[in-house]
Amino acid sequence: SLDDARETMKDISYFGTMMVHKGIADGMVSGAAHTTAHTIKPSFQIIKTVPGASVVSSIFLMVMRDRLWAFGDCAVNPNPTAQQLGEIAAVSAKTASQFGIDPKVAMLSYSTGTSGSGPDVDRAVEAVAAAKKADPELIVDGPLQFDAACDPGVGKKKAPESPVAGQATVFIFPDLEAGNAGYKIAQRTGDALAIGPVLQGLNKPVNDLSRGATVPDIVNTVAITAIQAGALK
């Protein structure tokens, strides 16, 4: 009812999301004082996903050791299917390219190639196939262990024929547990600057902050949101 709608708009997340939807604002950054669900749920209901997208996902831009990498999905999808991982990989590559990253996508696993076996390894193989179907031009490979994906020496030994091993710039984690732990380990012990999460798959830019976000984190995410909004114009 109209009364229910008015009551809903008293919620700051719904109000901000509606401003973006109506074009009053170009994007929204939230989450420093709210949960991820409180930030993202209104965007699912109001802004909705781009045509053809079956999943909303995220990447973190990771600035570390003079390198700029993208980690996905570290904030949204707890247990993505192989098909969803493939879509996340393809969309993450496109997002990464917006920020000057030449995307070479690694589908991460505990196995490199056939060094291990099991359902999770099979899912990584299927995810690579799904990513290539979503974007035939995409440079993607997996399963790859993290060291094989990022270290040229290890990559050459473990996967010498891979177009990605040793030179990956976009890292797709198998699930939210691994991704969230991975980016926070890099951030807290590797002195990496983590910018994000940058949400992907929505019609307009809405980005979430960690409730542990610092002022520089907020400023960086606002800048990222502005870049996303500019790309839509």
Backbone torsions as a table, in degrees:
resi	resn	phi	psi	omega
1	SER	NA	167.5	178.5
2	LEU	-62.6	-38.2	178.7
3	ASP	-64.3	-40.5	177.9
4	ASP	-63.8	-41.2	179.4
5	ALA	-62.9	-42.6	178.3
6	ARG	-63.1	-40.0	179.3
7	GLU	-65.8	-41.7	178.9
8	THR	-61.2	-38.9	-177.7
9	MET	-69.9	-9.2	174.0
10	LYS	-73.5	-18.1	176.2
11	ASP	-76.8	127.6	-172.8
12	ILE	-61.9	-34.8	-180.0
13	SER	-68.6	-42.5	177.2
14	TYR	-66.3	-40.1	-179.0
15	PHE	-64.3	-46.5	179.3
16	GLY	-63.9	-41.0	178.6
17	THR	-63.7	-39.5	178.4
18	MET	-66.2	-34.7	175.9
19	MET	-60.8	-41.3	177.9
20	VAL	-67.0	-45.5	-179.2
21	HIS	-58.0	-39.3	-177.4
22	LYS	-85.4	-3.7	179.0
23	GLY	84.1	7.5	176.9
24	ILE	-72.7	-33.1	173.4
25	ALA	-124.2	151.9	-178.7
26	ASP	-87.6	-20.1	-179.6
27	GLY	-167.7	170.9	-179.5
28	MET	-137.6	139.5	172.7
29	VAL	-122.1	128.0	-178.1
30	SER	-149.8	170.6	173.3
31	GLY	120.8	-16.9	-179.2
32	ALA	-63.2	-27.4	179.5
33	ALA	-123.2	11.1	-178.0
34	HIS	-137.9	159.5	177.0
35	THR	-72.0	162.6	176.0
36	THR	-59.3	-42.5	-179.8
37	ALA	-60.5	-40.2	-179.0
38	HIS	-66.2	-30.3	178.7
39	THR	-79.6	-43.6	-169.6
40	ILE	-84.5	-36.5	-175.5
41	LYS	-53.8	-46.2	178.7
42	PRO	-61.2	-34.2	179.8
43	SER	-68.3	-35.5	175.1
44	PHE	-62.4	-40.3	-174.6
45	GLN	-78.9	-33.3	-171.3
46	ILE	-106.5	-53.3	-176.6
47	ILE	-79.6	-40.4	175.5
48	LYS	67.1	174.8	-173.8
49	THR	-87.6	157.1	176.8
50	VAL	-67.1	154.2	178.6
51	PRO	-56.6	133.2	178.7
52	GLY	90.8	-12.1	179.9
53	ALA	-86.5	130.8	178.5
54	SER	-101.9	-8.1	-174.5
55	VAL	-150.6	142.2	169.2
56	VAL	-96.1	134.4	-177.1
57	SER	-137.7	-169.4	-177.5
58	SER	-150.1	158.1	166.3
59	ILE	-130.5	155.8	164.8
60	PHE	-107.2	133.2	169.6
61	LEU	-84.6	120.6	-174.4
62	MET	-110.9	113.4	177.4
63	VAL	-97.9	112.8	-175.7
64	MET	-152.6	131.8	177.0
65	ARG	51.2	47.6	178.7
66	ASP	62.4	21.3	177.1
67	ARG	-121.9	150.4	175.6
68	LEU	-117.9	114.6	-179.2
69	TRP	-118.6	166.4	173.4
70	ALA	-123.4	131.1	176.7
71	PHE	-112.4	128.9	177.5
72	GLY	-144.7	158.4	-18.9
73	ASP	-95.9	118.9	-172.1
74	CYS	-106.8	10.5	-172.8
75	ALA	-143.3	-16.9	-167.9
76	VAL	-118.3	-56.4	-168.5
77	ASN	-98.1	113.5	-175.9
78	PRO	-64.8	-48.6	-175.2
79	ASN	-137.4	73.9	-177.4
80	PRO	-66.7	145.4	174.1
81	THR	-75.5	171.9	177.2
82	ALA	-59.8	-42.0	178.9
83	GLN	-62.3	-42.9	179.3
84	GLN	-66.9	-40.0	176.8
85	LEU	-60.3	-40.6	177.8
86	GLY	-62.1	-43.6	178.0
87	GLU	-65.2	-41.7	178.2
88	ILE	-60.5	-41.2	179.5
89	ALA	-62.0	-46.7	-178.1
90	ALA	-65.2	-43.6	-179.5
91	VAL	-69.6	-38.2	179.0
92	SER	-62.4	-38.1	177.6
93	ALA	-62.5	-42.1	179.4
94	LYS	-66.1	-42.4	178.1
95	THR	-63.4	-44.6	-179.9
96	ALA	-58.8	-39.8	-178.7
97	SER	-65.8	-26.5	176.3
98	GLN	-63.2	-24.8	-176.2
99	PHE	-109.2	24.1	172.7
100	GLY	83.5	11.1	178.3
101	ILE	-90.8	129.7	172.7
102	ASP	-81.1	104.9	-167.8
103	PRO	-75.5	118.5	168.0
104	LYS	-125.5	113.3	-163.3
105	VAL	-100.2	126.8	175.8
106	ALA	-106.3	125.6	173.7
107	MET	-89.3	104.1	-170.2
108	LEU	-76.6	149.2	-179.7
109	SER	-160.4	174.6	171.3
110	TYR	-81.1	-3.9	-178.1
111	SER	-121.1	144.8	169.0
112	THR	-109.1	117.9	-176.9
113	GLY	61.2	-124.4	-177.5
114	THR	-101.7	19.6	-179.7
115	SER	-68.4	-21.8	176.8
116	GLY	-136.1	171.6	179.7
117	SER	-145.7	161.5	179.4
118	GLY	138.8	173.7	-176.8
119	PRO	-58.3	-38.4	-178.4
120	ASP	-68.0	-36.3	176.9
121	VAL	-67.6	-43.4	177.8
122	ASP	-59.7	-38.9	179.7
123	ARG	-63.9	-38.8	178.0
124	ALA	-63.9	-40.8	177.8
125	VAL	-62.1	-45.2	179.2
126	GLU	-65.1	-35.4	179.8
127	ALA	-66.4	-38.6	176.6
128	VAL	-61.7	-44.5	178.4
129	ALA	-61.7	-40.7	179.3
130	ALA	-66.2	-38.2	178.7
131	ALA	-64.3	-42.3	179.1
132	LYS	-66.6	-33.3	176.9
133	LYS	-68.5	-38.9	179.5
134	ALA	-68.5	-35.5	179.9
135	ASP	-145.3	94.9	-176.6
136	PRO	-60.5	-20.5	179.8
137	GLU	-86.7	-6.9	-174.4
138	LEU	-67.8	134.4	173.1
139	ILE	-91.4	106.2	-174.0
140	VAL	-145.2	146.1	177.2
141	ASP	-152.9	158.5	178.5
142	GLY	165.5	166.1	4.5
143	PRO	-73.1	144.0	176.4
144	LEU	-134.6	134.9	169.7
145	GLN	-72.5	158.4	-174.2
146	PHE	-61.6	-41.3	-179.1
147	ASP	-65.1	-38.7	178.4
148	ALA	-68.1	-29.2	-179.1
149	ALA	-75.5	-37.4	-170.1
150	CYS	-106.0	-22.9	-175.2
151	ASP	-101.2	117.8	-176.9
152	PRO	-57.4	-39.8	-179.7
153	GLY	-65.0	-47.2	179.3
154	VAL	-67.3	-41.4	179.8
155	GLY	-60.3	-39.7	-179.7
156	LYS	-65.7	-35.6	-179.9
157	LYS	-75.4	-45.0	-172.2
158	LYS	-84.8	-31.4	-176.5
159	ALA	-145.4	67.9	-173.7
160	PRO	-62.8	-23.4	-178.2
161	GLU	-94.5	-1.0	-175.4
162	SER	-76.0	137.2	175.5
163	PRO	-78.8	-3.7	-175.0
164	VAL	-118.4	-36.6	-173.8
165	ALA	-52.7	131.4	178.7
166	GLY	83.1	-7.4	-177.4
167	GLN	-141.7	21.4	-179.6
168	ALA	-65.7	145.3	175.8
169	THR	-122.9	-18.0	177.0
170	VAL	-123.3	122.3	-173.9
171	PHE	-115.5	118.3	-179.3
172	ILE	-103.0	114.1	-179.2
173	PHE	-80.7	151.6	-174.2
174	PRO	-69.8	-25.7	179.1
175	ASP	-159.2	175.7	-175.9
176	LEU	-66.0	-37.0	-179.3
177	GLU	-59.8	-49.2	179.9
178	ALA	-66.7	-43.6	-176.5
179	GLY	-65.9	-45.2	-179.1
180	ASN	-65.7	-42.8	177.2
181	ALA	-64.6	-41.2	-176.8
182	GLY	-62.4	-46.6	-177.8
183	TYR	-70.2	-34.2	-179.9
184	LYS	-72.7	-32.8	174.3
185	ILE	-63.3	-46.5	178.8
186	ALA	-62.6	-38.8	-178.1
187	GLN	-70.2	-44.9	-171.5
188	ARG	-88.4	-29.9	-178.2
189	THR	-112.5	-20.0	-179.7
190	GLY	-103.4	5.4	178.3
191	ASP	58.2	32.5	178.1
192	ALA	-83.4	145.1	172.0
193	LEU	-90.8	116.7	-178.9
194	ALA	-103.2	117.9	-179.5
195	ILE	-109.8	118.3	-178.8
196	GLY	142.8	-164.2	5.2
197	PRO	-72.6	141.0	175.3
198	VAL	-95.7	114.2	-177.0
199	LEU	-78.1	144.2	-177.1
200	GLN	-128.8	145.9	174.7
201	GLY	101.4	-3.4	177.7
202	LEU	-93.1	157.5	179.4
203	ASN	-68.0	-28.0	178.5
204	LYS	-139.2	156.1	-172.5
205	PRO	-74.6	121.9	170.7
206	VAL	-132.4	125.2	-177.1
207	ASN	-126.7	145.8	-173.7
208	ASP	-102.9	147.0	174.6
209	LEU	-112.9	151.4	168.4
210	SER	-70.6	147.1	176.0
211	ARG	-70.1	-8.3	172.1
212	GLY	-96.5	14.3	-175.6
213	ALA	-64.0	139.4	174.1
214	THR	-91.9	171.6	177.1
215	VAL	-58.4	-45.5	176.0
216	PRO	-59.9	-36.2	176.5
217	ASP	-59.1	-44.2	-178.5
218	ILE	-66.0	-44.9	179.6
219	VAL	-60.9	-44.1	-179.9
220	ASN	-62.6	-41.2	-179.0
221	THR	-69.1	-36.0	174.7
222	VAL	-61.8	-42.3	178.8
223	ALA	-63.1	-42.4	178.2
224	ILE	-61.4	-42.8	-179.8
225	THR	-63.4	-39.0	178.0
226	ALA	-63.9	-39.5	177.8
227	ILE	-64.1	-44.3	177.7
228	GLN	-60.4	-43.0	-179.3
229	ALA	-64.9	-39.6	179.1
230	GLY	-63.6	-33.3	-179.5
231	ALA	-69.1	-20.1	-179.4
232	LEU	-86.5	-9.4	-176.0
233	LYS	-97.2	NA	NA
